Structure formats: structure tokens, C-alpha cells
Amino acid sequence: MTRRFRSSAIYDGTLRTTTHAFLQALGQDDDEIRRPHIGVFHTGGEMSPCNMNLRDQAQHAKTGIYAHGGMPHECPVV
């Protein structure tokens, strides 16, 4: 039995074919689309010295998520 992740709701089934196509357009193959999708939110940016390293930390988090079977999605926030 294949484990169904909660994030599969964004791409599973005929009603989500447009989302599936969107993820493919982002460069994801079918194996990557079937991985659990995990958001990586951060407040990194060049406007504040305190936050400049947060984007680098988010990149490390994304690398770890992908290495352990997840599909990370980065989203900078204010």
C-alpha cells in the first residue's frame, strides 16, 4: 500500500490536473511530484543585516528536505 501524504491533495486526481501540469512546468518530474510537499518560509533579505543569512539557512533546510524524500517549496515572507 502506498502511503498518501496530506500534500497529495494539491496534485492527486483529475480535478488537480492543472496543478500537476504547473508542478511539471516548474521542472518537477512525476517522482518529485509524488513526494510530500513541504513549505520553507523565511524572512531573509538584503534590507536588514540581521536577516541576510536566513535565505542561506533556508537553502540548507531545502537541501535536507529533498535529501530525505520531501519536495521543498521556498516562500520568503515579510
C-alpha positions in Angstrom: 0.0 0.0 0.0 1.4 3.4 -1.0 1.4 6.0 1.8 -0.8 9.0 1.0 0.6 12.3 2.2 -1.7 15.2 3.1 0.1 17.3 0.4 -1.1 14.9 -2.3 -4.4 16.9 -2.2 -2.7 19.5 -4.4 -1.9 17.2 -7.3 -3.9 14.0 -6.9 -7.0 13.3 -9.1 -8.5 14.6 -12.3 -9.6 17.9 -10.6 -5.9 18.7 -9.9 -4.5 18.1 -13.4 -3.8 21.8 -13.8 -1.8 21.8 -10.6 0.1 18.7 -11.7 0.9 20.4 -15.0 2.0 23.5 -13.1 4.4 21.5 -11.0 5.8 19.8 -14.2 6.3 23.3 -15.7 8.4 24.2 -12.6 10.7 21.3 -13.7 9.4 18.6 -11.3 9.2 15.1 -12.6 6.4 12.6 -11.6 8.6 11.1 -8.8 9.2 14.6 -7.3 5.5 15.5 -7.6 4.6 12.4 -5.6 6.9 13.4 -2.7 5.4 15.1 0.3 5.5 18.9 -0.4 6.9 21.0 2.5 6.9 24.8 2.7 10.1 26.6 3.8 9.2 30.1 4.9 11.8 32.7 5.9 12.2 36.4 6.4 15.6 36.6 4.7 16.5 39.6 2.6 19.1 42.3 1.9 17.2 45.0 3.8 18.3 44.1 7.2 21.8 42.7 8.3 20.1 40.6 10.9 18.1 38.6 8.2 20.7 38.4 5.4 21.7 34.8 6.4 18.2 33.4 6.6 17.9 32.7 2.9 21.1 30.6 3.1 19.7 28.7 6.1 16.5 28.1 4.1 18.6 26.7 1.3 20.2 24.2 3.7 16.8 23.3 5.0 15.5 22.7 1.5 18.6 20.5 0.7 17.8 18.4 3.8 14.2 18.1 3.0 14.9 16.9 -0.6 17.6 14.5 0.6 15.2 12.9 2.9 12.4 12.4 0.4 10.4 15.6 0.6 9.8 18.3 -2.0 10.6 21.8 -0.6 8.9 25.0 -1.7 10.6 28.2 -0.6 8.5 31.3 0.3 10.0 34.5 1.6 7.7 36.4 3.9 7.7 39.9 5.5 
